[in-house]
Amino acid sequence: MSGRTTPAGGRGWTLAVVCVATFMLLLDLTVVNVALPDIRDAFDASFTSLQWVLDAYALGLAAVLLTAGSLADRLGRKRVFNVGFVVFVLASLACGLANDVVTLSLSRGVQGLGGAVLFAVGPALIGQEFQGDDRGKAFGIFGGVVGLSIAFGPLIGGALTDGLSWRWIFLVNVPVGLVALAVSGLRMRESRAGSAVAVDWWGMVIFTGALTLLVLALLRGEAEGWGSAPIVGMFAASAVLLVVFALVERSRGERAMFQLALFRNTTFNGVSVVTLVCAAATMSAIFLLVSYVQNVLAFSPWQTGLRFLPLTGTLFVAAAVAGSLTTRVPQRLLMGTSLALIALGLGLVALTGPDTAWTALLPSMFGIGLGMGLFNPPRASLSIAVVEPAKAGMASGINETFQQVGVAIGIAGFGAAFQSRVSELFATSAAGRRLGASAHEFGEAVAAGGGTEAIGRAPRAMAPALEAAARTAFVDGLTDVMFVCAAVALAGSLVGFLFIRTRDLHESARGEAGNTPGGHGVPLGEAGTEGLSAAESVRSGGER
């Protein structure tokens, strides 16, 4: 690492800047949803065009997480972080000033690329500044911010869209980002790997291409058809590129952007799987629950955000508690318990019914919020604890990649299952059978939140029966899919309990990970992970 000392209070400023950046980039995952009707009216945009406004950001965010982390280790984490911040702010400005939906979608893609850099490098910046109990508390705050950004999306998006304009959901990033950049330049310190390693350009290009094709296929599979030639072709090309990437990385040894030998580390595999599973189950669930509150219970975006405050508050308190526990409790217990609580919360969605009030969701919100709050701090801490400090950016980038792929898989898979289930339930209802061949199309509109519009186009005499059938199909379909999400989360809980082990962590982090008395451990390199330089680790730690 750089030998410079941290400016007075520098680590607090580092945490603040990383949290602000993370809040902004994750907020933009959900905040746009509530503004889509206004964007559609402003540009007379089609449904497909609006879908690209969402997909372009998710695609950019997922594609370069690993490459951004690897670059940061080599070129300097502060430098790469600030470049990503500049890209994110400029792209946000372009989004806010866009004069057509194509420009908006392209700008969203660039915004996602900048956000990926912030997301990948942020945890490594926190890890370099905080040690011991302070590190646990710092990651507790970071984990709380991750959850808050997701939960507050509808609330903030609704306030900006209703009070000002949809353009301000993007433009607000500009002044906030400029202030954060100024603080970063003045207060954050630089750090990088202790030895100069050439940038693995071939590895970056191949992996970015593979991940781009994979995420794009997941995002567009439902619309294009999972068995269609473009989707199958993208999945196949992604698989081929991943194989080529593995061969290239194996041949590059220590110069590789991704140490393939990490897959020999049980805890690395466990954290990766749990991160993917948690993201797939929780993000898809939150999107569907928000859709339920808005489209079935007919609350505005602002009112919806207010009603999710129990989940938000529980999440933030739990994250603060988890931060203090990461150095006192074995992290496998935190990770396993957090997924079990999420599974419980998802299962409690069954308390809702076609005629229940929104308060029926409160037990589910408390369970999900508690589980997510307990999950995020140890997840972020463990993501960089499996490697020596010099490779923290790479490790963080890998973990965030698993998270974003999990989001894409969850929203695509569970979203498709939800749409199919609601359509089936509606088509087999008494009112659906009266519609005949158009029943499935009507059911798909209900699942997508367009039930009110579809009912408005139907004969007036049928409206009450259609409305009741649509509401019942939506709620029953939601409950069925939540049970599947709960089962997936429960499987992730078992992985957390069984495959996260303190002894697999790097020696620089093992003492901070809730190690039990008498526990043994060996450095990661001695546990079967080749290519990690002990001298480089000592040099990195000695310069702190």
C-alpha positions as CSV (number, residue, x, y, z in Angstrom):
1,M,0.0,0.0,0.0
2,S,0.9,3.6,-0.2
3,G,3.1,4.7,2.6
4,R,1.2,8.0,3.1
5,T,-0.5,8.5,6.5
6,T,-4.2,9.0,6.7
7,P,-5.2,12.6,7.2
8,A,-6.8,13.5,10.5
9,G,-10.3,11.9,10.5
10,G,-9.5,10.5,7.0
11,R,-11.0,7.1,7.6
12,G,-14.3,8.6,8.8
13,W,-14.4,10.7,5.6
14,T,-13.6,7.5,3.6
15,L,-16.5,5.7,5.1
16,A,-18.8,8.6,4.5
17,V,-17.8,9.0,0.8
18,V,-18.1,5.2,0.1
19,C,-21.5,5.1,1.8
20,V,-22.8,8.1,-0.2
21,A,-21.5,6.6,-3.4
22,T,-23.1,3.2,-2.6
23,F,-26.4,4.8,-1.7
24,M,-26.5,6.8,-4.9
25,L,-25.7,3.9,-7.2
26,L,-28.0,1.3,-5.6
27,L,-30.8,3.9,-5.3
28,D,-30.6,4.2,-9.1
29,L,-31.5,0.5,-9.3
30,T,-35.0,1.1,-7.9
31,V,-35.7,4.8,-8.1
32,V,-36.3,4.8,-11.8
33,N,-39.2,2.3,-11.6
34,V,-41.6,4.9,-10.1
35,A,-40.7,7.4,-12.8
36,L,-41.3,5.1,-15.8
37,P,-44.9,6.4,-16.5
38,D,-43.6,10.0,-16.6
39,I,-40.7,9.0,-18.9
40,R,-43.1,7.1,-21.2
41,D,-45.3,10.2,-21.5
42,A,-42.3,12.5,-22.0
43,F,-40.8,10.5,-24.9
44,D,-43.9,8.6,-26.1
45,A,-41.8,5.5,-25.4
46,S,-42.7,1.9,-26.0
47,F,-42.6,-0.8,-23.3
48,T,-39.5,-2.3,-24.8
49,S,-37.8,1.1,-24.8
50,L,-38.6,1.6,-21.2
51,Q,-37.3,-1.9,-20.3
52,W,-34.0,-0.9,-21.8
53,V,-33.9,2.2,-19.4
54,L,-33.8,-0.4,-16.6
55,D,-31.7,-3.1,-18.2
56,A,-28.9,-0.8,-19.5
57,Y,-28.1,0.3,-16.0
58,A,-28.1,-3.3,-14.6
59,L,-26.0,-4.5,-17.5
60,G,-23.4,-1.8,-17.0
61,L,-23.3,-2.3,-13.3
62,A,-22.7,-6.1,-13.5
63,A,-20.3,-6.2,-16.5
64,V,-17.2,-4.5,-15.0
65,L,-17.3,-5.2,-11.3
66,L,-14.4,-7.7,-11.3
67,T,-12.3,-5.7,-13.8
68,A,-12.8,-2.5,-11.8
69,G,-11.6,-4.2,-8.6
70,S,-8.6,-5.7,-10.3
71,L,-7.6,-2.4,-11.8
72,A,-7.9,-0.6,-8.5
73,D,-5.5,-3.0,-6.9
74,R,-2.9,-2.2,-9.6
75,L,-3.5,1.5,-10.4
76,G,-4.6,2.7,-7.0
77,R,-8.0,2.3,-5.3
78,K,-8.6,6.0,-4.7
79,R,-7.7,6.9,-8.2
80,V,-10.0,4.3,-9.8
81,F,-12.8,5.0,-7.4
82,N,-12.7,8.7,-8.2
83,V,-12.6,8.0,-12.0
84,G,-15.7,5.8,-11.5
85,F,-17.3,8.6,-9.5
86,V,-16.7,11.2,-12.3
87,V,-18.2,8.8,-14.9
88,F,-21.2,8.2,-12.7
89,V,-21.9,11.9,-12.1
90,L,-21.4,12.9,-15.8
91,A,-23.7,10.0,-16.9
92,S,-26.3,11.1,-14.4
93,L,-26.2,14.6,-15.9
94,A,-26.6,13.1,-19.3
95,C,-29.6,11.1,-18.1
96,G,-31.2,14.1,-16.7
97,L,-30.8,16.1,-19.9
98,A,-31.7,13.3,-22.3
99,N,-34.1,14.4,-25.1
100,D,-35.1,10.9,-26.2
101,V,-35.3,7.4,-24.8
102,V,-32.3,6.1,-26.7
103,T,-30.0,8.7,-25.3
104,L,-31.4,8.0,-21.8
105,S,-30.8,4.3,-22.2
106,L,-27.2,4.8,-23.4
107,S,-26.5,7.2,-20.6
108,R,-27.9,4.7,-18.1
109,G,-25.5,2.1,-19.4
110,V,-22.5,4.5,-18.9
111,Q,-24.0,5.4,-15.5
112,G,-24.0,1.7,-14.6
113,L,-20.3,1.4,-15.6
114,G,-19.4,4.2,-13.2
115,G,-21.5,2.7,-10.5
116,A,-19.8,-0.7,-10.9
117,V,-16.4,0.9,-10.2
118,L,-17.8,2.5,-7.0
119,F,-19.4,-0.7,-5.9
120,A,-16.4,-2.9,-6.5
121,V,-13.8,-0.6,-4.9
122,G,-15.8,0.8,-2.0
123,P,-15.5,-2.2,0.4
124,A,-11.7,-2.4,-0.3
125,L,-11.3,1.3,0.7
126,I,-13.2,0.7,3.9
127,G,-11.1,-2.5,4.6
128,Q,-7.8,-0.6,4.2
129,E,-8.8,2.0,6.8
130,F,-10.5,0.1,9.6
131,Q,-9.3,-2.8,11.7
132,G,-10.7,-4.9,14.6
133,D,-13.9,-3.8,16.1
134,D,-13.9,-0.6,14.1
135,R,-13.9,-2.6,10.9
136,G,-17.0,-4.5,12.0
137,K,-18.8,-1.3,12.9
138,A,-17.8,0.4,9.6
139,F,-19.1,-2.5,7.6
140,G,-22.2,-2.5,9.8
141,I,-22.8,1.1,8.6
142,F,-22.0,0.2,5.0
143,G,-24.4,-2.8,5.2
144,G,-27.2,-0.6,6.6
145,V,-26.7,1.9,3.7
146,V,-26.9,-0.9,1.2
147,G,-30.3,-1.9,2.5
148,L,-31.6,1.7,3.0
149,S,-30.8,2.6,-0.6
150,I,-32.9,-0.3,-1.9
151,A,-35.8,0.3,0.5
152,F,-35.9,4.1,0.1
153,G,-35.9,3.9,-3.7
154,P,-39.7,4.2,-4.1
155,L,-40.0,6.9,-1.4
156,I,-37.3,9.2,-2.9
157,G,-38.3,8.5,-6.5
158,G,-41.9,9.3,-5.7
159,A,-41.0,12.5,-3.9
160,L,-38.7,13.8,-6.7
161,T,-41.0,12.7,-9.5
162,D,-44.1,14.2,-7.9
163,G,-42.5,17.3,-6.5
164,L,-40.1,18.3,-9.3
165,S,-39.7,16.1,-12.4
166,W,-38.5,12.6,-13.3
167,R,-35.3,14.3,-14.5
168,W,-34.4,15.1,-10.9
169,I,-34.0,11.4,-10.0
170,F,-30.8,11.7,-12.1
171,L,-29.9,15.3,-11.7
172,V,-29.8,15.1,-7.9
173,N,-26.7,12.9,-8.2
174,V,-24.7,15.8,-9.7
175,P,-24.4,18.2,-6.7
176,V,-24.2,15.3,-4.2
177,G,-21.5,13.6,-6.3
178,L,-19.4,16.8,-6.7
179,V,-19.3,17.3,-3.0
180,A,-18.4,13.7,-2.4
181,L,-15.7,13.9,-5.0
182,A,-14.2,17.0,-3.4
183,V,-14.1,15.2,0.0
184,S,-12.5,12.2,-1.6
185,G,-9.8,14.3,-3.2
186,L,-8.9,16.0,0.0
187,R,-9.5,13.4,2.7
188,M,-9.1,9.9,1.3
189,R,-5.7,8.3,0.9
190,E,-4.3,6.2,-1.9
191,S,-3.6,2.5,-1.7
192,R,-2.6,-0.2,-4.1
193,A,-0.9,-3.6,-4.3
194,G,2.6,-3.6,-2.8
195,S,4.3,-4.8,-6.0
196,A,3.8,-3.5,-9.5
197,V,1.8,-6.0,-11.5
198,A,0.9,-5.4,-15.2
199,V,-2.7,-4.9,-16.0
200,D,-4.3,-8.1,-17.3
201,W,-6.1,-6.4,-20.3
202,W,-6.9,-9.7,-22.1
203,G,-8.5,-11.1,-19.0
204,M,-10.5,-8.0,-18.5
205,V,-11.8,-7.9,-22.0
206,I,-12.8,-11.6,-22.1
207,F,-14.5,-11.6,-18.7
208,T,-16.4,-8.4,-19.4
209,G,-17.6,-9.8,-22.7
210,A,-18.7,-13.1,-21.0
211,L,-20.5,-11.4,-18.1
212,T,-22.2,-8.9,-20.5
213,L,-23.6,-11.7,-22.6
214,L,-24.7,-13.7,-19.5
215,V,-26.5,-10.8,-17.8
216,L,-28.0,-9.5,-21.1
217,A,-29.4,-13.0,-21.8
218,L,-30.9,-13.1,-18.3
219,L,-32.4,-9.7,-18.6
220,R,-33.9,-10.2,-22.0
221,G,-34.8,-13.9,-21.8
222,E,-38.4,-13.4,-20.8
223,A,-39.1,-10.8,-23.5
224,E,-37.3,-12.6,-26.3
225,G,-38.2,-16.2,-25.2
226,W,-35.8,-18.4,-23.3
227,G,-35.5,-20.8,-26.2
228,S,-35.0,-18.2,-28.9
229,A,-31.9,-18.2,-31.0
230,P,-30.5,-14.8,-29.7
231,I,-30.9,-15.8,-26.0
232,V,-29.5,-19.3,-26.5
233,G,-26.7,-17.9,-28.5
234,M,-25.8,-15.4,-25.8
235,F,-25.8,-18.1,-23.1
236,A,-23.5,-20.3,-25.3
237,A,-21.1,-17.5,-26.2
238,S,-20.9,-16.5,-22.5
239,A,-20.0,-20.1,-21.5
240,V,-17.3,-20.3,-24.2
241,L,-15.8,-17.0,-23.2
242,L,-15.8,-18.0,-19.5
243,V,-13.8,-21.2,-20.5
244,V,-11.4,-19.1,-22.5
245,F,-11.1,-16.7,-19.6
246,A,-10.2,-19.6,-17.2
247,L,-7.5,-20.8,-19.6
248,V,-6.0,-17.3,-20.0
249,E,-6.0,-16.7,-16.3
250,R,-4.4,-20.0,-15.6
251,S,-1.6,-19.2,-18.0
252,R,-0.9,-15.7,-16.5
253,G,-0.3,-16.9,-13.0
254,E,0.4,-14.1,-10.6
255,R,-0.3,-11.5,-13.3
256,A,-3.9,-12.7,-13.7
257,M,-6.7,-10.3,-12.7
258,F,-8.5,-13.2,-10.9
259,Q,-6.7,-15.9,-8.9
260,L,-8.5,-19.1,-10.0
261,A,-7.0,-20.9,-7.1
262,L,-9.4,-19.0,-4.8
263,F,-12.0,-21.6,-5.9
264,R,-10.0,-24.1,-3.7
265,N,-11.0,-22.0,-0.7
266,T,-14.2,-23.3,0.9
267,T,-15.1,-20.1,2.5
268,F,-14.6,-18.1,-0.7
269,N,-17.0,-20.5,-2.5
270,G,-19.5,-20.4,0.4
271,V,-19.6,-16.6,0.6
272,S,-20.0,-16.4,-3.2
273,V,-22.9,-18.8,-3.3
274,V,-24.6,-17.2,-0.3
275,T,-24.2,-13.8,-1.8
276,L,-25.7,-14.9,-5.1
277,V,-28.6,-16.7,-3.4
278,C,-29.4,-13.9,-1.1
279,A,-29.5,-11.3,-3.9
280,A,-31.6,-13.6,-6.1
281,A,-34.2,-14.2,-3.3
282,T,-34.4,-10.8,-1.6
283,M,-34.2,-8.4,-4.6
284,S,-36.8,-10.2,-6.6
285,A,-39.0,-10.4,-3.5
286,I,-38.7,-6.7,-2.7
287,F,-39.6,-5.7,-6.3
288,L,-42.7,-8.0,-6.2
289,L,-43.7,-6.7,-2.8
290,V,-43.4,-3.1,-4.0
291,S,-45.5,-4.0,-7.0
292,Y,-48.1,-5.5,-4.8
293,V,-48.4,-2.4,-2.6
294,Q,-48.5,0.0,-5.6
295,N,-50.6,-2.0,-8.1
296,V,-52.9,-4.1,-5.9
297,L,-53.3,-1.9,-2.8
298,A,-53.2,1.3,-5.1
299,F,-50.7,3.4,-3.0
300,S,-48.7,6.1,-4.7
301,P,-44.9,5.7,-4.8
302,W,-44.5,8.1,-1.8
303,Q,-47.2,6.2,0.2
304,T,-45.5,2.9,-0.8
305,G,-42.1,4.1,0.5
306,L,-43.7,5.2,3.8
307,R,-45.2,1.7,4.3
308,F,-41.8,0.1,3.8
309,L,-40.3,2.1,6.6
310,P,-40.7,-0.8,9.1
311,L,-38.5,-3.0,6.8
312,T,-36.0,-0.1,6.4
313,G,-35.8,0.7,10.1
314,T,-35.4,-2.9,11.1
315,L,-32.7,-3.4,8.5
316,F,-30.7,-0.4,9.6
317,V,-30.8,-1.3,13.3
318,A,-29.9,-5.0,12.5
319,A,-27.0,-3.9,10.4
320,A,-25.6,-1.7,13.2
321,V,-25.9,-4.7,15.6
322,A,-24.3,-7.1,13.0
323,G,-21.4,-4.7,12.6
324,S,-20.4,-5.0,16.2
325,L,-21.0,-8.8,16.2
326,T,-18.7,-9.5,13.2
327,T,-15.6,-9.6,15.5
328,R,-17.3,-11.4,18.3
329,V,-19.4,-14.1,16.7
330,P,-18.3,-16.7,14.1
331,Q,-19.4,-15.2,10.8
332,R,-20.9,-18.5,9.6
333,L,-23.5,-18.1,12.4
334,L,-24.3,-14.5,11.2
335,M,-24.5,-15.5,7.6
336,G,-26.6,-18.7,8.2
337,T,-28.9,-17.0,10.6
338,S,-29.5,-14.0,8.4
339,L,-30.6,-16.2,5.5
340,A,-32.9,-18.2,7.8
341,L,-34.6,-15.0,9.0
342,I,-35.0,-13.8,5.4
343,A,-36.6,-17.2,4.5
344,L,-38.9,-16.8,7.5
345,G,-39.9,-13.3,6.4
346,L,-40.6,-14.4,2.8
347,G,-42.7,-17.2,4.1
348,L,-44.8,-14.8,6.2
349,V,-46.0,-13.1,3.1
350,A,-48.6,-15.9,3.2
351,L,-50.4,-13.8,5.9
352,T,-51.6,-11.5,3.1
353,G,-54.8,-12.2,1.2
354,P,-57.0,-10.6,-1.5
355,D,-58.8,-8.4,1.1
356,T,-56.1,-7.8,3.8
357,A,-54.6,-4.3,4.5
358,W,-51.0,-3.5,4.0
359,T,-50.3,-4.1,7.7
360,A,-50.6,-7.9,7.0
361,L,-47.1,-7.5,5.5
362,L,-45.5,-6.2,8.8
363,P,-44.4,-9.6,10.1
364,S,-42.8,-10.3,6.7
365,M,-41.1,-6.9,6.6
366,F,-39.6,-7.4,10.1
367,G,-38.2,-10.8,9.2
368,I,-36.8,-9.7,5.8
369,G,-35.4,-6.5,7.3
370,L,-33.7,-8.3,10.2
371,G,-32.2,-10.9,7.9
372,M,-30.9,-8.4,5.4
373,G,-29.5,-6.2,8.1
374,L,-27.6,-9.1,9.6
375,F,-26.4,-10.3,6.2
376,N,-24.8,-7.3,4.6
377,P,-22.0,-6.3,7.1
378,P,-20.4,-9.8,7.4
379,R,-20.9,-10.3,3.7
380,A,-18.9,-7.2,2.8
381,S,-16.3,-7.9,5.4
382,L,-15.8,-11.6,4.4
383,S,-15.5,-10.6,0.7
384,I,-12.1,-9.1,1.3
385,A,-11.0,-11.3,4.2
386,V,-10.3,-14.3,2.0
387,V,-7.3,-12.7,0.4
388,E,-4.3,-10.7,1.5
389,P,-4.9,-6.9,1.7
390,A,-3.1,-6.2,-1.6
391,K,-5.9,-8.1,-3.5
392,A,-8.8,-6.6,-1.6
393,G,-10.1,-4.8,-4.7
394,M,-10.2,-8.1,-6.7
395,A,-11.9,-9.9,-4.0
396,S,-14.5,-7.2,-3.5
397,G,-15.1,-7.1,-7.2
398,I,-15.7,-10.8,-7.4
399,N,-18.2,-10.7,-4.6
400,E,-20.1,-7.8,-6.0
401,T,-20.2,-9.6,-9.4
402,F,-21.9,-12.6,-7.7
403,Q,-24.4,-10.2,-6.1
404,Q,-25.3,-8.5,-9.3
405,V,-25.6,-11.8,-11.2
406,G,-27.8,-13.0,-8.4
407,V,-30.0,-9.9,-8.8
408,A,-30.3,-10.6,-12.6
409,I,-31.0,-14.3,-12.1
410,G,-33.6,-13.6,-9.3
411,I,-35.5,-10.8,-11.1
412,A,-35.4,-12.8,-14.4
413,G,-36.3,-16.2,-12.9
414,F,-38.7,-15.3,-10.1
415,G,-40.2,-12.5,-12.2
416,A,-40.9,-15.0,-15.0
417,A,-42.3,-17.5,-12.5
418,F,-44.6,-14.9,-11.0
419,Q,-45.9,-13.7,-14.4
420,S,-46.6,-17.3,-15.4
421,R,-48.3,-18.2,-12.2
422,V,-50.5,-15.1,-12.1
423,S,-51.5,-15.6,-15.7
424,E,-52.4,-19.2,-15.0
425,L,-54.4,-18.4,-11.9
426,F,-56.3,-15.7,-13.6
427,A,-57.0,-17.7,-16.8
428,T,-58.5,-20.6,-14.7
429,S,-60.7,-18.3,-12.6
430,A,-64.4,-18.0,-13.5
431,A,-63.9,-14.4,-14.8
432,G,-60.8,-15.5,-16.8
433,R,-62.7,-18.3,-18.5
434,R,-65.3,-15.8,-19.7
435,L,-62.5,-13.9,-21.6
436,G,-61.6,-17.1,-23.5
437,A,-58.4,-16.9,-25.6
438,S,-57.4,-13.5,-24.3
439,A,-57.4,-14.6,-20.6
440,H,-53.6,-15.4,-20.5
441,E,-52.7,-12.0,-22.1
442,F,-55.0,-10.3,-19.5
443,G,-53.3,-12.2,-16.7
444,E,-49.9,-11.2,-17.9
445,A,-51.0,-7.6,-17.8
446,V,-52.2,-8.1,-14.2
447,A,-48.8,-9.5,-13.2
448,A,-47.0,-6.6,-14.8
449,G,-49.1,-4.1,-12.8
450,G,-51.4,-3.2,-15.7
451,G,-54.5,-4.8,-14.4
452,T,-56.4,-1.5,-13.9
453,E,-55.8,-0.4,-17.5
454,A,-56.8,-3.9,-18.8
455,I,-60.0,-3.9,-16.7
456,G,-60.8,-0.4,-18.1
457,R,-60.8,-1.8,-21.6
458,A,-63.1,-4.7,-20.8
459,P,-66.9,-4.5,-20.9
460,R,-68.2,-2.4,-17.9
461,A,-70.5,-5.2,-16.7
462,M,-67.5,-7.6,-16.3
463,A,-65.3,-5.1,-14.4
464,P,-66.2,-6.1,-10.8
465,A,-65.6,-9.8,-11.5
466,L,-62.4,-9.1,-13.4
467,E,-61.1,-6.9,-10.6
468,A,-61.7,-9.5,-7.9
469,A,-60.2,-12.3,-10.1
470,A,-57.1,-10.2,-10.9
471,R,-56.6,-9.2,-7.2
472,T,-56.9,-12.9,-6.1
473,A,-54.6,-14.1,-8.9
474,F,-51.9,-11.5,-8.0
475,V,-51.9,-12.2,-4.3
476,D,-52.0,-16.0,-4.7
477,G,-49.3,-15.9,-7.3
478,L,-47.2,-13.6,-5.0
479,T,-47.5,-16.0,-2.1
480,D,-46.6,-19.0,-4.2
481,V,-43.4,-17.3,-5.6
482,M,-42.5,-16.0,-2.1
483,F,-42.5,-19.6,-0.9
484,V,-40.0,-20.5,-3.6
485,C,-37.9,-17.6,-2.7
486,A,-38.0,-18.7,0.9
487,A,-36.9,-22.2,0.0
488,V,-33.9,-20.7,-2.0
489,A,-33.0,-18.5,1.0
490,L,-33.2,-21.5,3.3
491,A,-30.8,-23.4,1.1
492,G,-28.4,-20.4,1.2
493,S,-28.7,-20.5,5.0
494,L,-27.4,-24.1,5.0
495,V,-24.5,-23.1,2.8
496,G,-23.6,-20.3,5.2
497,F,-23.6,-22.6,8.2
498,L,-21.6,-25.4,6.5
499,F,-19.2,-23.7,4.2
500,I,-18.0,-20.5,5.9
501,R,-15.0,-21.2,8.1
502,T,-12.7,-18.8,10.0
503,R,-9.6,-20.9,9.3
504,D,-10.0,-20.3,5.5
505,L,-9.5,-16.5,5.9
506,H,-6.2,-14.8,5.3
507,E,-4.0,-14.4,8.3
508,S,-4.4,-10.6,8.3
509,A,-8.2,-10.9,8.8
510,R,-8.6,-14.2,10.8
511,G,-8.3,-12.6,14.2
512,E,-11.1,-10.1,13.3
513,A,-13.6,-12.6,12.1
514,G,-15.1,-13.9,15.3
515,N,-12.5,-16.6,15.8
516,T,-13.3,-18.9,18.6
517,P,-10.8,-19.7,21.3
518,G,-8.5,-22.5,20.4
519,G,-9.4,-22.3,16.7
520,H,-6.6,-22.9,14.2
521,G,-6.0,-21.5,10.9
522,V,-3.5,-21.4,8.2
523,P,-2.8,-18.6,5.7
524,L,-4.8,-18.8,2.6
525,G,-1.8,-19.7,0.5
526,E,-1.1,-22.7,2.8
527,A,-4.7,-23.8,2.5
528,G,-4.3,-24.6,-1.1
529,T,-4.5,-21.2,-2.8
530,E,-1.4,-20.7,-4.9
531,G,0.2,-17.5,-6.1
532,L,-0.4,-15.3,-3.0
533,S,2.9,-13.8,-2.0
534,A,3.6,-13.8,1.7
535,A,6.3,-11.1,1.2
536,E,3.7,-8.9,-0.6
537,S,1.3,-9.4,2.3
538,V,3.9,-8.4,4.9
539,R,4.8,-5.4,2.8
540,S,1.2,-4.3,2.4
541,G,0.4,-4.7,6.1
542,G,3.6,-3.1,7.2
543,E,2.8,0.1,5.4
544,R,-0.5,0.7,7.0
